[in-house]
Amino acid sequence: MSERIDWMRQYFDIQPLQIVFSCEKHLISGDGFVDDNPENVLYWARSHPEKTAALWDAPYNRNARVQRRLRSWPELLDFARFLKLRSS
């Protein structure tokens, strides 16, 4: 996990106390959710029907049926902007 923390700090200036690691991701609420595991995305979306979840595209999840798929960093930024506009 230290590598993930270092990566998030380097690229997003996120501090370790702002990071939550969980295998029960559906228990964490937020305006949106992004994950590369289709099961996590679908379960989170069912647990938060008024919010928006997206699947981070990867070769191993191309057959997954989800409402929203993000294929690039610019798409992720657009998704974050969409969530911010919707919540304000």
Distance bins in CASP14 RR format, pairs under 12 A and 6 or more apart:
PFRMAT RR
TARGET T0000
AUTHOR 0000-0000-0000
RMODE 2
METHOD distances of the structure
MODEL  1
1 7 0 0 0 0 0 1 0 0 0 0 0
1 8 0 0 0 0 0 1 0 0 0 0 0
1 16 0 0 0 0 1 0 0 0 0 0 0
1 19 0 0 0 0 1 0 0 0 0 0 0
1 20 0 0 0 0 0 1 0 0 0 0 0
1 21 1 0 1 0 0 0 0 0 0 0 0
1 22 0 0 0 0 0 1 0 0 0 0 0
2 8 0 0 0 0 0 1 0 0 0 0 0
2 9 0 0 0 0 0 1 0 0 0 0 0
2 16 0 0 0 0 1 0 0 0 0 0 0
2 19 0 0 0 0 0 1 0 0 0 0 0
2 21 0 0 0 0 0 1 0 0 0 0 0
3 9 0 0 0 0 0 1 0 0 0 0 0
3 10 0 0 0 0 0 1 0 0 0 0 0
4 10 0 0 0 0 0 1 0 0 0 0 0
4 11 0 0 0 0 0 1 0 0 0 0 0
4 12 0 0 0 0 0 1 0 0 0 0 0
4 14 0 0 0 0 0 1 0 0 0 0 0
4 16 0 0 0 0 0 1 0 0 0 0 0
4 19 1 0 0 1 0 0 0 0 0 0 0
4 20 0 0 0 0 0 1 0 0 0 0 0
4 21 1 0 0 1 0 0 0 0 0 0 0
5 11 0 0 0 0 0 1 0 0 0 0 0
5 12 0 0 0 0 0 1 0 0 0 0 0
5 14 0 0 0 0 1 0 0 0 0 0 0
5 15 0 0 0 0 1 0 0 0 0 0 0
5 16 1 0 1 0 0 0 0 0 0 0 0
5 17 0 0 0 0 0 1 0 0 0 0 0
5 18 0 0 0 0 1 0 0 0 0 0 0
5 19 1 0 0 1 0 0 0 0 0 0 0
5 20 0 0 0 0 0 1 0 0 0 0 0
5 21 0 0 0 0 1 0 0 0 0 0 0
6 12 0 0 0 0 0 1 0 0 0 0 0
6 14 0 0 0 0 0 1 0 0 0 0 0
6 15 0 0 0 0 0 1 0 0 0 0 0
6 16 0 0 0 0 1 0 0 0 0 0 0
6 19 0 0 0 0 0 1 0 0 0 0 0
7 13 0 0 0 0 0 1 0 0 0 0 0
7 14 0 0 0 0 1 0 0 0 0 0 0
7 16 0 0 0 0 0 1 0 0 0 0 0
7 19 0 0 0 0 0 1 0 0 0 0 0
8 14 1 0 1 0 0 0 0 0 0 0 0
8 15 0 0 0 0 1 0 0 0 0 0 0
8 16 0 0 0 0 1 0 0 0 0 0 0
8 17 0 0 0 0 0 1 0 0 0 0 0
8 18 0 0 0 0 1 0 0 0 0 0 0
8 19 1 0 0 1 0 0 0 0 0 0 0
8 20 0 0 0 0 0 1 0 0 0 0 0
8 21 0 0 0 0 0 1 0 0 0 0 0
9 15 1 0 0 1 0 0 0 0 0 0 0
9 16 1 0 0 1 0 0 0 0 0 0 0
9 17 0 0 0 0 0 1 0 0 0 0 0
9 18 0 0 0 0 1 0 0 0 0 0 0
9 19 0 0 0 0 1 0 0 0 0 0 0
11 73 0 0 0 0 1 0 0 0 0 0 0
11 76 0 0 0 0 0 1 0 0 0 0 0
12 18 0 0 0 0 1 0 0 0 0 0 0
12 19 0 0 0 0 0 1 0 0 0 0 0
12 73 0 0 0 0 0 1 0 0 0 0 0
12 76 0 0 0 0 0 1 0 0 0 0 0
12 77 0 0 0 0 0 1 0 0 0 0 0
12 80 0 0 0 0 0 1 0 0 0 0 0
14 20 0 0 0 0 0 1 0 0 0 0 0
19 28 0 0 0 0 0 1 0 0 0 0 0
20 27 0 0 0 0 1 0 0 0 0 0 0
20 28 1 0 0 1 0 0 0 0 0 0 0
20 29 0 0 0 0 0 1 0 0 0 0 0
20 30 0 0 0 0 0 1 0 0 0 0 0
21 28 0 0 0 0 0 1 0 0 0 0 0
22 28 1 0 0 1 0 0 0 0 0 0 0
22 29 0 0 0 0 0 1 0 0 0 0 0
22 33 0 0 0 0 0 1 0 0 0 0 0
22 35 0 0 0 0 0 1 0 0 0 0 0
22 40 0 0 0 0 1 0 0 0 0 0 0
22 44 0 0 0 0 0 1 0 0 0 0 0
23 35 0 0 0 0 0 1 0 0 0 0 0
23 37 0 0 0 0 0 1 0 0 0 0 0
23 39 0 0 0 0 0 1 0 0 0 0 0
23 40 0 0 0 0 1 0 0 0 0 0 0
23 43 0 0 0 0 0 1 0 0 0 0 0
24 40 0 0 0 0 1 0 0 0 0 0 0
24 43 0 0 0 0 1 0 0 0 0 0 0
24 44 0 0 0 0 0 1 0 0 0 0 0
24 47 0 0 0 0 0 1 0 0 0 0 0
25 32 0 0 0 0 0 1 0 0 0 0 0
25 33 1 0 0 1 0 0 0 0 0 0 0
25 34 0 0 0 0 0 1 0 0 0 0 0
25 35 1 0 0 1 0 0 0 0 0 0 0
25 36 0 0 0 0 0 1 0 0 0 0 0
25 37 0 0 0 0 1 0 0 0 0 0 0
25 39 0 0 0 0 1 0 0 0 0 0 0
25 40 1 0 1 0 0 0 0 0 0 0 0
25 41 0 0 0 0 1 0 0 0 0 0 0
25 42 0 0 0 0 0 1 0 0 0 0 0
25 43 1 0 0 1 0 0 0 0 0 0 0
25 44 1 0 1 0 0 0 0 0 0 0 0
25 45 0 0 0 0 0 1 0 0 0 0 0
25 46 0 0 0 0 0 1 0 0 0 0 0
25 47 0 0 0 0 1 0 0 0 0 0 0
25 48 0 0 0 0 0 1 0 0 0 0 0
25 53 0 0 0 0 1 0 0 0 0 0 0
26 33 0 0 0 0 1 0 0 0 0 0 0
26 35 0 0 0 0 0 1 0 0 0 0 0
26 37 0 0 0 0 0 1 0 0 0 0 0
26 39 0 0 0 0 0 1 0 0 0 0 0
26 40 1 0 0 1 0 0 0 0 0 0 0
26 41 0 0 0 0 1 0 0 0 0 0 0
26 42 0 0 0 0 1 0 0 0 0 0 0
26 43 1 0 1 0 0 0 0 0 0 0 0
26 44 1 0 1 0 0 0 0 0 0 0 0
26 45 0 0 0 0 1 0 0 0 0 0 0
26 46 1 0 0 1 0 0 0 0 0 0 0
26 47 1 0 1 0 0 0 0 0 0 0 0
26 48 1 0 0 1 0 0 0 0 0 0 0
26 49 0 0 0 0 0 1 0 0 0 0 0
26 51 0 0 0 0 0 1 0 0 0 0 0
26 53 0 0 0 0 1 0 0 0 0 0 0
27 33 0 0 0 0 0 1 0 0 0 0 0
27 40 0 0 0 0 0 1 0 0 0 0 0
27 43 0 0 0 0 0 1 0 0 0 0 0
27 44 0 0 0 0 1 0 0 0 0 0 0
27 47 1 0 0 1 0 0 0 0 0 0 0
27 48 0 0 0 0 0 1 0 0 0 0 0
28 35 0 0 0 0 0 1 0 0 0 0 0
28 40 0 0 0 0 0 1 0 0 0 0 0
28 43 0 0 0 0 0 1 0 0 0 0 0
28 44 0 0 0 0 1 0 0 0 0 0 0
28 47 0 0 0 0 1 0 0 0 0 0 0
28 48 0 0 0 0 1 0 0 0 0 0 0
28 51 0 0 0 0 0 1 0 0 0 0 0
28 53 0 0 0 0 0 1 0 0 0 0 0
29 44 0 0 0 0 1 0 0 0 0 0 0
29 47 0 0 0 0 1 0 0 0 0 0 0
29 48 1 0 0 1 0 0 0 0 0 0 0
29 50 0 0 0 0 0 1 0 0 0 0 0
29 51 1 0 0 1 0 0 0 0 0 0 0
29 53 0 0 0 0 0 1 0 0 0 0 0
30 44 0 0 0 0 1 0 0 0 0 0 0
30 47 0 0 0 0 0 1 0 0 0 0 0
30 48 1 0 0 1 0 0 0 0 0 0 0
30 50 0 0 0 0 0 1 0 0 0 0 0
30 51 1 0 0 1 0 0 0 0 0 0 0
30 52 0 0 0 0 1 0 0 0 0 0 0
30 53 0 0 0 0 0 1 0 0 0 0 0
30 80 0 0 0 0 0 1 0 0 0 0 0
30 83 0 0 0 0 1 0 0 0 0 0 0
30 84 0 0 0 0 0 1 0 0 0 0 0
30 86 0 0 0 0 0 1 0 0 0 0 0
30 87 0 0 0 0 1 0 0 0 0 0 0
31 48 0 0 0 0 1 0 0 0 0 0 0
31 50 0 0 0 0 1 0 0 0 0 0 0
31 51 1 0 0 1 0 0 0 0 0 0 0
31 52 1 0 0 1 0 0 0 0 0 0 0
31 53 0 0 0 0 0 1 0 0 0 0 0
31 54 0 0 0 0 0 1 0 0 0 0 0
31 79 0 0 0 0 0 1 0 0 0 0 0
31 80 0 0 0 0 1 0 0 0 0 0 0
31 81 0 0 0 0 0 1 0 0 0 0 0
31 82 0 0 0 0 1 0 0 0 0 0 0
31 83 1 0 1 0 0 0 0 0 0 0 0
31 84 1 0 0 1 0 0 0 0 0 0 0
31 85 0 0 0 0 0 1 0 0 0 0 0
31 86 1 0 0 1 0 0 0 0 0 0 0
31 87 1 0 1 0 0 0 0 0 0 0 0
31 88 0 0 0 0 0 1 0 0 0 0 0
32 41 0 0 0 0 0 1 0 0 0 0 0
32 44 0 0 0 0 1 0 0 0 0 0 0
32 45 0 0 0 0 1 0 0 0 0 0 0
32 47 0 0 0 0 0 1 0 0 0 0 0
32 48 1 0 0 1 0 0 0 0 0 0 0
32 50 0 0 0 0 0 1 0 0 0 0 0
32 51 1 0 1 0 0 0 0 0 0 0 0
32 52 1 0 1 0 0 0 0 0 0 0 0
32 53 1 0 0 1 0 0 0 0 0 0 0
32 54 1 0 0 1 0 0 0 0 0 0 0
32 68 0 0 0 0 1 0 0 0 0 0 0
32 70 0 0 0 0 0 1 0 0 0 0 0
32 76 0 0 0 0 0 1 0 0 0 0 0
32 79 0 0 0 0 1 0 0 0 0 0 0
32 80 0 0 0 0 1 0 0 0 0 0 0
32 82 0 0 0 0 1 0 0 0 0 0 0
32 83 1 0 1 0 0 0 0 0 0 0 0
32 84 0 0 0 0 0 1 0 0 0 0 0
32 86 0 0 0 0 1 0 0 0 0 0 0
32 87 0 0 0 0 1 0 0 0 0 0 0
33 40 1 0 0 1 0 0 0 0 0 0 0
33 41 1 0 0 1 0 0 0 0 0 0 0
33 42 0 0 0 0 0 1 0 0 0 0 0
33 43 0 0 0 0 1 0 0 0 0 0 0
33 44 1 0 1 0 0 0 0 0 0 0 0
33 45 1 0 0 1 0 0 0 0 0 0 0
33 46 0 0 0 0 0 1 0 0 0 0 0
33 47 0 0 0 0 1 0 0 0 0 0 0
33 48 1 0 0 1 0 0 0 0 0 0 0
33 51 1 0 0 1 0 0 0 0 0 0 0
33 52 1 0 0 1 0 0 0 0 0 0 0
33 53 1 0 1 0 0 0 0 0 0 0 0
33 54 1 0 0 1 0 0 0 0 0 0 0
33 55 0 0 0 0 1 0 0 0 0 0 0
33 56 0 0 0 0 0 1 0 0 0 0 0
33 66 0 0 0 0 0 1 0 0 0 0 0
33 67 0 0 0 0 0 1 0 0 0 0 0
33 68 0 0 0 0 0 1 0 0 0 0 0
33 70 0 0 0 0 0 1 0 0 0 0 0
33 79 0 0 0 0 0 1 0 0 0 0 0
33 80 0 0 0 0 0 1 0 0 0 0 0
33 83 0 0 0 0 1 0 0 0 0 0 0
34 40 0 0 0 0 1 0 0 0 0 0 0
34 41 1 0 0 1 0 0 0 0 0 0 0
34 44 0 0 0 0 1 0 0 0 0 0 0
34 45 0 0 0 0 0 1 0 0 0 0 0
34 51 0 0 0 0 0 1 0 0 0 0 0
34 52 0 0 0 0 1 0 0 0 0 0 0
34 53 1 0 0 1 0 0 0 0 0 0 0
34 54 1 0 1 0 0 0 0 0 0 0 0
34 55 1 0 0 1 0 0 0 0 0 0 0
34 56 1 0 1 0 0 0 0 0 0 0 0
34 57 0 0 0 0 0 1 0 0 0 0 0
34 58 0 0 0 0 0 1 0 0 0 0 0
34 66 0 0 0 0 0 1 0 0 0 0 0
34 68 0 0 0 0 1 0 0 0 0 0 0
34 69 0 0 0 0 0 1 0 0 0 0 0
34 70 1 0 0 1 0 0 0 0 0 0 0
34 71 0 0 0 0 0 1 0 0 0 0 0
34 73 0 0 0 0 0 1 0 0 0 0 0
34 75 0 0 0 0 0 1 0 0 0 0 0
34 76 1 0 0 1 0 0 0 0 0 0 0
34 77 0 0 0 0 0 1 0 0 0 0 0
34 78 0 0 0 0 0 1 0 0 0 0 0
34 79 1 0 0 1 0 0 0 0 0 0 0
34 80 0 0 0 0 1 0 0 0 0 0 0
34 82 0 0 0 0 0 1 0 0 0 0 0
34 83 0 0 0 0 1 0 0 0 0 0 0
35 41 1 0 1 0 0 0 0 0 0 0 0
35 42 0 0 0 0 1 0 0 0 0 0 0
35 43 0 0 0 0 1 0 0 0 0 0 0
35 44 1 0 0 1 0 0 0 0 0 0 0
35 45 0 0 0 0 0 1 0 0 0 0 0
35 53 1 0 0 1 0 0 0 0 0 0 0
35 54 0 0 0 0 1 0 0 0 0 0 0
35 55 1 0 0 1 0 0 0 0 0 0 0
35 56 1 0 0 1 0 0 0 0 0 0 0
35 57 0 0 0 0 0 1 0 0 0 0 0
35 58 0 0 0 0 0 1 0 0 0 0 0
35 61 0 0 0 0 1 0 0 0 0 0 0
35 64 0 0 0 0 0 1 0 0 0 0 0
35 66 0 0 0 0 0 1 0 0 0 0 0
35 68 0 0 0 0 0 1 0 0 0 0 0
35 69 0 0 0 0 0 1 0 0 0 0 0
35 70 0 0 0 0 0 1 0 0 0 0 0
35 76 0 0 0 0 0 1 0 0 0 0 0
36 54 0 0 0 0 0 1 0 0 0 0 0
36 55 1 0 0 1 0 0 0 0 0 0 0
36 56 1 0 1 0 0 0 0 0 0 0 0
36 57 1 0 0 1 0 0 0 0 0 0 0
36 58 1 0 1 0 0 0 0 0 0 0 0
36 59 0 0 0 0 0 1 0 0 0 0 0
36 60 0 0 0 0 1 0 0 0 0 0 0
36 61 1 0 0 1 0 0 0 0 0 0 0
36 62 0 0 0 0 0 1 0 0 0 0 0
36 64 0 0 0 0 1 0 0 0 0 0 0
36 66 0 0 0 0 0 1 0 0 0 0 0
36 69 0 0 0 0 0 1 0 0 0 0 0
36 70 0 0 0 0 1 0 0 0 0 0 0
36 71 0 0 0 0 0 1 0 0 0 0 0
36 76 0 0 0 0 0 1 0 0 0 0 0
37 43 0 0 0 0 1 0 0 0 0 0 0
37 44 0 0 0 0 1 0 0 0 0 0 0
37 53 0 0 0 0 0 1 0 0 0 0 0
37 55 0 0 0 0 1 0 0 0 0 0 0
37 56 0 0 0 0 1 0 0 0 0 0 0
37 58 0 0 0 0 1 0 0 0 0 0 0
37 60 0 0 0 0 1 0 0 0 0 0 0
37 61 1 0 0 1 0 0 0 0 0 0 0
37 64 0 0 0 0 1 0 0 0 0 0 0
37 66 0 0 0 0 0 1 0 0 0 0 0
38 44 0 0 0 0 0 1 0 0 0 0 0
38 45 0 0 0 0 0 1 0 0 0 0 0
38 53 0 0 0 0 0 1 0 0 0 0 0
38 54 0 0 0 0 0 1 0 0 0 0 0
38 55 1 0 1 0 0 0 0 0 0 0 0
38 56 0 0 0 0 0 1 0 0 0 0 0
38 57 0 0 0 0 0 1 0 0 0 0 0
38 58 0 0 0 0 1 0 0 0 0 0 0
38 60 0 0 0 0 1 0 0 0 0 0 0
38 61 1 0 1 0 0 0 0 0 0 0 0
38 62 0 0 0 0 0 1 0 0 0 0 0
38 63 0 0 0 0 1 0 0 0 0 0 0
38 64 1 1 0 0 0 0 0 0 0 0 0
38 65 1 0 0 1 0 0 0 0 0 0 0
38 66 1 0 0 1 0 0 0 0 0 0 0
38 67 0 0 0 0 0 1 0 0 0 0 0
38 68 0 0 0 0 0 1 0 0 0 0 0
38 69 0 0 0 0 1 0 0 0 0 0 0
39 45 0 0 0 0 0 1 0 0 0 0 0
39 46 0 0 0 0 0 1 0 0 0 0 0
39 53 0 0 0 0 0 1 0 0 0 0 0
39 55 0 0 0 0 0 1 0 0 0 0 0
39 61 0 0 0 0 1 0 0 0 0 0 0
39 64 0 0 0 0 1 0 0 0 0 0 0
39 65 0 0 0 0 0 1 0 0 0 0 0
39 66 0 0 0 0 0 1 0 0 0 0 0
40 46 0 0 0 0 0 1 0 0 0 0 0
40 47 0 0 0 0 0 1 0 0 0 0 0
40 53 0 0 0 0 1 0 0 0 0 0 0
40 54 0 0 0 0 0 1 0 0 0 0 0
40 55 0 0 0 0 1 0 0 0 0 0 0
40 56 0 0 0 0 0 1 0 0 0 0 0
40 61 0 0 0 0 0 1 0 0 0 0 0
40 64 0 0 0 0 0 1 0 0 0 0 0
40 66 0 0 0 0 0 1 0 0 0 0 0
41 47 0 0 0 0 0 1 0 0 0 0 0
41 48 0 0 0 0 0 1 0 0 0 0 0
41 51 0 0 0 0 0 1 0 0 0 0 0
41 52 0 0 0 0 0 1 0 0 0 0 0
41 53 1 0 1 0 0 0 0 0 0 0 0
41 54 1 0 0 1 0 0 0 0 0 0 0
41 55 1 0 1 0 0 0 0 0 0 0 0
41 56 0 0 0 0 1 0 0 0 0 0 0
41 57 0 0 0 0 0 1 0 0 0 0 0
41 58 0 0 0 0 0 1 0 0 0 0 0
41 61 0 0 0 0 1 0 0 0 0 0 0
41 64 1 0 0 1 0 0 0 0 0 0 0
41 65 0 0 0 0 0 1 0 0 0 0 0
41 66 1 0 1 0 0 0 0 0 0 0 0
41 67 0 0 0 0 1 0 0 0 0 0 0
41 68 0 0 0 0 1 0 0 0 0 0 0
41 69 0 0 0 0 1 0 0 0 0 0 0
41 70 0 0 0 0 0 1 0 0 0 0 0
42 48 0 0 0 0 0 1 0 0 0 0 0
42 49 0 0 0 0 0 1 0 0 0 0 0
42 53 1 0 0 1 0 0 0 0 0 0 0
42 54 0 0 0 0 0 1 0 0 0 0 0
42 55 0 0 0 0 1 0 0 0 0 0 0
42 61 0 0 0 0 0 1 0 0 0 0 0
42 64 0 0 0 0 1 0 0 0 0 0 0
42 65 0 0 0 0 1 0 0 0 0 0 0
42 66 1 0 0 1 0 0 0 0 0 0 0
42 67 0 0 0 0 1 0 0 0 0 0 0
42 68 0 0 0 0 0 1 0 0 0 0 0
43 49 0 0 0 0 0 1 0 0 0 0 0
43 53 0 0 0 0 1 0 0 0 0 0 0
43 66 0 0 0 0 0 1 0 0 0 0 0
44 51 0 0 0 0 1 0 0 0 0 0 0
44 52 0 0 0 0 1 0 0 0 0 0 0
44 53 1 0 1 0 0 0 0 0 0 0 0
44 54 0 0 0 0 0 1 0 0 0 0 0
44 55 0 0 0 0 0 1 0 0 0 0 0
44 66 0 0 0 0 0 1 0 0 0 0 0
44 67 0 0 0 0 0 1 0 0 0 0 0
44 68 0 0 0 0 0 1 0 0 0 0 0
45 51 1 0 0 1 0 0 0 0 0 0 0
45 52 1 0 0 1 0 0 0 0 0 0 0
45 53 1 0 1 0 0 0 0 0 0 0 0
45 54 0 0 0 0 1 0 0 0 0 0 0
45 55 0 0 0 0 1 0 0 0 0 0 0
45 65 0 0 0 0 0 1 0 0 0 0 0
45 66 0 0 0 0 1 0 0 0 0 0 0
45 67 1 0 0 1 0 0 0 0 0 0 0
45 68 0 0 0 0 1 0 0 0 0 0 0
46 53 0 0 0 0 1 0 0 0 0 0 0
46 66 0 0 0 0 0 1 0 0 0 0 0
46 67 0 0 0 0 0 1 0 0 0 0 0
47 53 0 0 0 0 1 0 0 0 0 0 0
49 67 0 0 0 0 0 1 0 0 0 0 0
50 86 0 0 0 0 0 1 0 0 0 0 0
50 87 0 0 0 0 0 1 0 0 0 0 0
51 67 0 0 0 0 0 1 0 0 0 0 0
51 68 0 0 0 0 0 1 0 0 0 0 0
51 82 0 0 0 0 0 1 0 0 0 0 0
51 83 0 0 0 0 1 0 0 0 0 0 0
51 86 0 0 0 0 1 0 0 0 0 0 0
51 87 0 0 0 0 1 0 0 0 0 0 0
52 66 0 0 0 0 0 1 0 0 0 0 0
52 67 0 0 0 0 1 0 0 0 0 0 0
52 68 1 0 0 1 0 0 0 0 0 0 0
52 70 0 0 0 0 0 1 0 0 0 0 0
52 79 1 0 0 1 0 0 0 0 0 0 0
52 80 0 0 0 0 0 1 0 0 0 0 0
52 82 1 0 0 1 0 0 0 0 0 0 0
52 83 1 0 0 1 0 0 0 0 0 0 0
52 84 0 0 0 0 0 1 0 0 0 0 0
52 85 0 0 0 0 0 1 0 0 0 0 0
52 86 1 0 0 1 0 0 0 0 0 0 0
52 87 0 0 0 0 0 1 0 0 0 0 0
53 64 0 0 0 0 0 1 0 0 0 0 0
53 66 1 0 0 1 0 0 0 0 0 0 0
53 67 1 0 0 1 0 0 0 0 0 0 0
53 68 1 0 0 1 0 0 0 0 0 0 0
53 69 0 0 0 0 0 1 0 0 0 0 0
53 70 0 0 0 0 0 1 0 0 0 0 0
53 79 0 0 0 0 0 1 0 0 0 0 0
53 83 0 0 0 0 0 1 0 0 0 0 0
54 61 0 0 0 0 0 1 0 0 0 0 0
54 64 0 0 0 0 0 1 0 0 0 0 0
54 66 1 0 0 1 0 0 0 0 0 0 0
54 67 0 0 0 0 1 0 0 0 0 0 0
54 68 1 0 1 0 0 0 0 0 0 0 0
54 69 1 0 0 1 0 0 0 0 0 0 0
54 70 1 0 1 0 0 0 0 0 0 0 0
54 71 0 0 0 0 0 1 0 0 0 0 0
54 72 0 0 0 0 0 1 0 0 0 0 0
54 75 0 0 0 0 1 0 0 0 0 0 0
54 76 0 0 0 0 1 0 0 0 0 0 0
54 78 0 0 0 0 0 1 0 0 0 0 0
54 79 1 0 1 0 0 0 0 0 0 0 0
54 80 0 0 0 0 0 1 0 0 0 0 0
54 82 0 0 0 0 1 0 0 0 0 0 0
54 83 0 0 0 0 1 0 0 0 0 0 0
55 61 1 0 0 1 0 0 0 0 0 0 0
55 62 0 0 0 0 1 0 0 0 0 0 0
55 63 0 0 0 0 0 1 0 0 0 0 0
55 64 1 0 0 1 0 0 0 0 0 0 0
55 65 0 0 0 0 1 0 0 0 0 0 0
55 66 1 0 1 0 0 0 0 0 0 0 0
55 67 0 0 0 0 1 0 0 0 0 0 0
55 68 1 0 0 1 0 0 0 0 0 0 0
55 69 1 0 1 0 0 0 0 0 0 0 0
55 70 1 0 0 1 0 0 0 0 0 0 0
55 71 0 0 0 0 1 0 0 0 0 0 0
55 75 0 0 0 0 0 1 0 0 0 0 0
55 76 0 0 0 0 0 1 0 0 0 0 0
55 79 0 0 0 0 0 1 0 0 0 0 0
56 62 0 0 0 0 0 1 0 0 0 0 0
56 64 0 0 0 0 0 1 0 0 0 0 0
56 66 0 0 0 0 0 1 0 0 0 0 0
56 68 0 0 0 0 0 1 0 0 0 0 0
56 69 0 0 0 0 1 0 0 0 0 0 0
56 70 1 0 1 0 0 0 0 0 0 0 0
56 71 0 0 0 0 1 0 0 0 0 0 0
56 72 0 0 0 0 1 0 0 0 0 0 0
56 73 0 0 0 0 0 1 0 0 0 0 0
56 75 0 0 0 0 1 0 0 0 0 0 0
56 76 1 0 0 1 0 0 0 0 0 0 0
56 79 0 0 0 0 0 1 0 0 0 0 0
57 63 0 0 0 0 0 1 0 0 0 0 0
57 64 0 0 0 0 1 0 0 0 0 0 0
57 66 0 0 0 0 1 0 0 0 0 0 0
57 68 0 0 0 0 0 1 0 0 0 0 0
57 69 1 0 1 0 0 0 0 0 0 0 0
57 70 1 0 0 1 0 0 0 0 0 0 0
57 71 1 0 1 0 0 0 0 0 0 0 0
57 72 0 0 0 0 1 0 0 0 0 0 0
57 73 0 0 0 0 0 1 0 0 0 0 0
57 75 0 0 0 0 1 0 0 0 0 0 0
57 76 0 0 0 0 0 1 0 0 0 0 0
58 64 0 0 0 0 1 0 0 0 0 0 0
58 69 0 0 0 0 1 0 0 0 0 0 0
58 70 0 0 0 0 0 1 0 0 0 0 0
58 71 0 0 0 0 1 0 0 0 0 0 0
59 71 0 0 0 0 0 1 0 0 0 0 0
61 69 0 0 0 0 1 0 0 0 0 0 0
61 70 0 0 0 0 0 1 0 0 0 0 0
61 71 0 0 0 0 0 1 0 0 0 0 0
62 69 0 0 0 0 1 0 0 0 0 0 0
62 71 0 0 0 0 0 1 0 0 0 0 0
63 69 0 0 0 0 0 1 0 0 0 0 0
68 75 0 0 0 0 1 0 0 0 0 0 0
68 76 0 0 0 0 0 1 0 0 0 0 0
68 78 0 0 0 0 0 1 0 0 0 0 0
68 79 1 0 0 1 0 0 0 0 0 0 0
68 82 0 0 0 0 1 0 0 0 0 0 0
68 83 0 0 0 0 0 1 0 0 0 0 0
69 75 0 0 0 0 1 0 0 0 0 0 0
69 76 0 0 0 0 0 1 0 0 0 0 0
69 79 0 0 0 0 0 1 0 0 0 0 0
70 76 1 0 1 0 0 0 0 0 0 0 0
70 77 0 0 0 0 1 0 0 0 0 0 0
70 78 0 0 0 0 1 0 0 0 0 0 0
70 79 1 0 1 0 0 0 0 0 0 0 0
70 80 0 0 0 0 0 1 0 0 0 0 0
70 82 0 0 0 0 0 1 0 0 0 0 0
71 78 0 0 0 0 0 1 0 0 0 0 0
71 79 0 0 0 0 0 1 0 0 0 0 0
72 78 0 0 0 0 1 0 0 0 0 0 0
72 79 0 0 0 0 0 1 0 0 0 0 0
73 79 0 0 0 0 0 1 0 0 0 0 0
73 80 0 0 0 0 0 1 0 0 0 0 0
74 80 0 0 0 0 0 1 0 0 0 0 0
74 81 0 0 0 0 0 1 0 0 0 0 0
75 81 0 0 0 0 0 1 0 0 0 0 0
75 82 0 0 0 0 0 1 0 0 0 0 0
76 82 0 0 0 0 0 1 0 0 0 0 0
76 83 0 0 0 0 0 1 0 0 0 0 0
77 83 0 0 0 0 0 1 0 0 0 0 0
77 84 0 0 0 0 0 1 0 0 0 0 0
78 84 0 0 0 0 0 1 0 0 0 0 0
78 85 0 0 0 0 0 1 0 0 0 0 0
79 85 0 0 0 0 0 1 0 0 0 0 0
79 86 0 0 0 0 0 1 0 0 0 0 0
80 86 0 0 0 0 0 1 0 0 0 0 0
80 87 0 0 0 0 0 1 0 0 0 0 0
81 87 0 0 0 0 0 1 0 0 0 0 0
81 88 0 0 0 0 0 1 0 0 0 0 0
82 88 0 0 0 0 0 1 0 0 0 0 0
END
